[in-house]
Amino acid sequence: MVEEFEQKQGRLADTVSALLQGGTAPEARRMLNALHPAEIANLLESFPVPERKLLWELVDEKNAGEVLLEVHDEVRSGLIRDMDEDELLAATSGMDMDDLADFVQDLPKTLTGEILRAMDNQNRQRLEAVLAYPEDSAGGLMNTDTVTVRPDVSLDVVLRYLRMRGALPELTDHLFVVSRFDHFLGILRVSDLLTHDPDGRVADLLDADAIAITADTPAREVAKMFEDRDLISAPVLDARGRLVGRITIDDVVDVIREEAERSILTMAGLGEEEDLFAPVWSSARRRALWLGINLLTALLAAYVIGLFEGTIAEIVALAVLMPVVASMGGIAGTQTLTLVTRAIALGQIASRNTRKLLFKELGVGVLNGLFWAAVLAGIATLWFGRPAIGGIIAAAMTINLAVAALTGVGIPLMLKRLGIDPALAGGVVLTTVTDVIGFVAFLGLATLFLL
């Protein structure tokens, strides 16, 4: 399925590119605006900046707002810079409140004020309520468009109210039951409303145990709740327990995708919203720091090797086998680091189980170390005809894989305690440790026993 989607996007990009180069902009416009906004956004991101600007001019005004919500922040900022105020105001019309709150944060302050002034008082208060919360919190994710009912009314009254209302917000699977002062009491499922006697009362079908999310809950925890409980929507409450909005599964899917992208990109020292076709200078500047850190760690490993220059000069076979020990330690450590970093993100690691996890990973490291050490010892002995070299590299391999397991657990826990994202810095620290330990163990043992 994913492969089919990628092929479809590739064909679309080729077709649109050919139409633009052939000067048939009307045909390109027709094809472009027949696509879903998410597909248009993906096309925009796959074109270099000059072609992207030309393509953006072909997007109909009615689609512009939704497309801007789908592209990454850096691409969105670039497109917004080329739009005048009237175009931006038109793009905001019809947006859901949570989407509008995300969008206006990328706009100039003067234009944000103009958007607020153009709203009626009720919508202005709703937008300001969402903007009052951090973007990565439940309050920042929520939409204020909710349907509420009182517990003392009949189901027939609720049904007549819904018919008079005319439409329900998207992804409405239940109504929120509140008191006279908007305090959240529970939910009334739409399925129950439709299948029970209309003369019954809301209080009789009220689910008072339904999960509710406080507005200051981090977005990552919100996503975990939706995943664990298979939620479609959930109420959002303020500190006093009053209903202030709701979160729907479409917003949570965006959070999950962003978290996945962030984890992958930050491990390489890249920004999660970096534009694929950003200017060379800005891209080089962003990546320079990570490359500099990596250079320092590589120089440290080189310094350790330099300490054993005499040993390597005497036994050339050591230079051939030396990278194997470091590489195996790096891979083993990365496996452990990845598992632990993921467990931290899911809240699965606490003081009660850290020691057991450490011993378990140490056991895995030692067991794998002994097995692959025996394999490598046999290869090295056959290759160089010196059993001593085989024994030394086997010992070094076992030591390095054991250390890799310990550091794979310890590094992310230490970084978390220091307030540093393990996904961002864990890989660099781990690679440095396994390289240095691998070189010291292998070359140190060789110095002791072969010279």
N, C-alpha and C positions, 0 to 999 in steps of 0.2 A: 504494500500500500504506500509506504513512504517512497519507495523507488518510483512508483507510478506518478506520485505527486511531483517529485523532483524532475522527472522527465517532462511532465506537463509544463512546469514552470520554465524549464529550459527551452521548450518549443515556443512558448509564448514570448519569452525574451528575444529569441531569434527572429520570430515573425515581426514583432514590434520594431526591432532594430532595423530589419530589412525595409519596413514601411517608412520609417523615418528617413533612412538613407535614400530611399527612392522618391522622396518628396511627396508621398501620399499621406499627409497628416490627417485629413478627414477620415480615412479608413482606419488609421491608427487610433484616432480619438474614439471612433465607434467601438472598436475592439476593446480598447482599454476600459471604457466606462460600462461595458457589459460584464466586467469582472466584479467579483466580490472585493470590497475595500481592502481586505487582508491580502488578496492576490495582487492588487494594485500596489500596495505597500511593499510587498516582496519584490515586485518588478523594479520599483524605484530604487530599492537598496542594492539591486544587482547591476545597476548602471553607474558608470563614472559620473562625476558631478556635472559636467557640461551637458551630457545626454539626459541626465536626471532632471535638470532644470527644464529642458525642452519637453520632456515627458510630462512633467508636473503642470505645464501650461495647458496640456490637453485634458487634464482631469476636470470633469464638470464640477461646478460650484456645489451642487447638492451632495457630491461624494467627498469633497475636500476635507470636511471635518472628520469623518470616520476614517479616512485614509491617514490623516495626521495622527490619529490616536493609535494606529497600528504600527507605524514606523518607529524605530529606535529614537531615543532622545536626541542624539547628535544629528541624525538625519532630519528630524523634526525641526530642530533649531535652525538648520541651514535653509529649509524650505520656508520657515516663518520669516526669516530675514528678507526674503525676496517678495513677500506679500504686503500689500498696503492695508490700512486699517479697515477699510470697507470689506475686503476679502476675508480678513481675520474675523470680523464681527459676523459675517455671513457663515463662516465655518463653524462658529459656536452655536448657531441656532439649531435647536432640536437635540442637542447632546444631553445624555443623562447627567445627573448632577455629579456623580462620582467621576465620570469621564471629563466633564467640564472642569472640575477641581484639579485634575491632573494636567489638563491642557493649559489653563490660565497661568500655571506656575512657570511656563516657558515663555510667557508674553511679557513685553515691557510693562512697567508699573502703570504708566499712563493709560495704556490700552486696557489693562485689568480694571482700572477704575471706571473706564467708559463702559465696559461690559456690565459691571455691577450697576451703574446708573441706568442702563437700558433695560434692566430687569424690573419686574414688579416686586413689591415689598416681600411677598412670601418666598419667591424664588431666590431673592437676594439673601434672605435670612438662611435659607437652606444651603446655599453655596458657602456662605460665611461659616456655617456650622461645620461643613466638611473641611474647609480650609483651616479650621482651628486645630485640627489634629495632624500629627505627622503623617507624611505620605505613606510610610511603611507600617501603618497601624490599622486596626480595624476601623477606626473613625475615618481614616484617609481612604479606605477602600469602599466604605458604605455608600449606598444610595438612599436619599431621604424619602423616596417615593414609596410609602408604605400604606397598606390598607389595614385599618384598625377597627375593632368592634368592642362593645361592652359585654360583660358576662351575663347581664340580666335581661338581654333581649332575646327574642325568639329567632329560630333559624329562618322563618318566613320573612321576618323583618330584614335580616341580613341579605337574603336572596333578592328582595325588592330593592335594597340599597345598592347592591352590585349591578342590578339591571339599570337602575337610574344612573349609576356611575358610567356605565357604557363599556368600560374596558378595564382590564387588570394589568398591573405592571408585568413585564416579562418575567418568566420563571417564578410565578407565584404558585407555590404548592400549599401554602397555608396562610391564614389571616392571623394577625396579632391581636390578642385580647389584652386590653389595658383598662385601668381604673379611670375614674373621672380626672385624675391628675396625671394621666399618661404613664403611670407605673406599670411595668410589664407584669402580666399575670400568667401568661402561657400562650398556647397557639390553638387555633381551630383549623384542622386540616380541611382542605377544599373537598377531598374525597368524602369525609364525614358529613360535611355540609350538604352535599348532593345526594347522599344515600340514606339519610335519616329523616324521620318524621319532621316536617316543617314546623309543627307545633311545639317541638322540643326547644329547650333553651340552650344558649351557647355554653352556659356554665356546666351543663350535663356532659358536654363533649370536650370540655377544656382539658388540654394536656399541660398541666402545671409543671411537669418535669422536663419539658423541652429545653434543649441547650440554648443558652443566651450568651453572647460574647460582649465583654466590656470594651468600650471604645478605645482604650489604651493598650489592648492586646496586640503584640507584634504580629505583622502580617504572616510571618513564618509559622507562628502558632495557630493562626486562623486556618491556614492551609492544612495543617496537621489535623485539626478538628474535623474539617470537611472530609479529609481522606479517611480518617478513622471511623467516622459516623455516617459516611455516605450521604452527606447533606446536599440539598439543592439550594436552600437559602437558610439564613439564620438571622435572628434579631440582634441589633447592636444597642447596648444600654450605656447611659452615662453613669457617673459615679453614684448617683442617687437612685439608680435602678429604673430610670425613665427611658422609654423607647425613643431613640434618636434616628434610627435608620435600619437598613438591612443589607446583608452581604449575600451575593448570589454566586453560583458556581462558576459563571463565566469570568468573574473577577479573580476567583481563586485559581483558576487555570492559568491566568496571566502571571500570578505570583509564583506558581510552581515552575512555569517556563523560565521566568526571570531568575529564580533561584538556581535552576540547573545551568543556565548560561553563565551566571555569575561564578559558580563553582568552577566551571571549566576554564573560563577566561582568567580568573584571578590566580589560578595555579600557574599560569604562564605570565603573570604580571601585566595583564591587559585589562582595560576598562570594560565593564560589562555592556556599555552602550557605544563602544567604538565603531565608527563608520568604516565599512570595508574599503571605501574609496576616499577616506579622509586625506587631506594634503600630506605630502611626503614629510614636510618639516614637523607637523604636529604629531604624526604617527611615530617618527623617529625620536622625538623628544620624550614621548610617553614611555617608549620601550627602553630608552637609554639607561634609566635608573636600574631596572631589573638586570640588564646586561652588565652594568657596572658591579652590582652585587655578585652576580655569577662569576665575574672576572676575579673578584677578590677571593671567593671560595676556591676557584681553580688555582690561583696563585698559592694559596695555603697548601693545597694538595701537592702542587709542584715543589714547594719548599720541603715538604716531608720526604718526597722522593729524592730530592737533592741531598738530604742527610745521609742517604745510603748509596751515594754515587760510587763509592769504592766497591761496594758489594756487587752492584749491577755491572760494573766494569769487569769484575773477576768472573762473574757467571752470567753470560748473555741470556741464557734461558729465562732468567728472572724477568727481564724486560719484556719477553714475549708473553709470559703467563700473568704478569702483574695486573693488566686491565681486567682479567677474568674475575679475580677476587672482588675487585671494587664493583664491577658491573653486577655480579650476582647479589652482592649485599644491597646495592641500590634498588634492584628489582624487588627483592624480598621486603625491604623496608617500605617501599612505595605501596606494596600490597597491604601491609599492616596499616600504614598511615592513612590510606584511602578508606579502609573499613572503619577506623577509629574516628576519622573526620566526619564520615557519614553518620556514625552512631551519635556523635556529639550534636550534630545538626538535628537529629531526631529525638534528642533528649533521653537516649538510652544508657548513658554513662553517668554514674554518680559514685560517691565515695564508697557505697556498699559493695560495688562490683568491680572497682578499678583493679584491686589486687588480683582477683581471679582472672580478669582479662589479661593482665600483665603476665601471669604465670602460664596461661593458656598459649599466648602468642610466643612466649619464650620457648615453650615446649615444641610448638610448630617450627620455630626457627632452628632449634637444635636438631630436631628430627630431619628436616630438610637439609640442614647443614651436613649431618653425618652421611646421608644418602648421596648427595651430590659431591661431597668431598671424596667419597670412595670412588665415584665415577671419574672425577677429575684426576685423582691420584693415579688411577690406572692409565688414563690417557697420557698424563705427563710422564709417567715411567716409560711407557712404550715409545713416546715421542723422543725423549732425550736420553733414555737409557740409564737414568740415575734414580733409583728408588727413593733416595733421600729427598730429592726435589718433590717427588710425588707425595711423600709424607708431610713435608712442610706446607705445600699448598693445600693439602687436605685439612691440616690443623688451622691454617689461616682462614680457609673457607668456613669452617665450623664456627670459629670465633666471630667472624664478620656477620654471618647470618644470625647468630644469637644477639649480637649488639644491634643489628638492624631491627630485630623484633622489639627489643627494649626501647630503642629510640622511636620506632614507629608508633608505639603506644605513648611514650613519655613526651615527645615533642608537641603533638597537638594538645595534650592536656596542659602542658606548661604554657603554650601560647594562648590558650583560652583563659588561663588564670591571669595572664598579663594583659588581657583585653585585645589580643591580636588574632585576626582571622586565621585559623590553621590552614585553610585552603590557599591563603595568599603566601604565607612564608614557610609552611611546613616542608614543602618539597626541596627548597634550597638548603635548609638546615640539615635535612635528612641526607641529601646527597653528599654534603660536605663531611658529615660524620662517617658515613659508610666508606667514602673514598679514603679518608685519613686513617681510619681504623684498619681498613683492608690493606693499605700500603704498609702501615707500621707493623701489623701482624705478620705479613708475608715477608717483607724485607728484614724485619727484626729477627724473625726465626731463622731466616737464611744466614744472616750475619752471625748468629750464635752457633749454628750447627754445621755450616758449610765452609766457613773460613777458619 
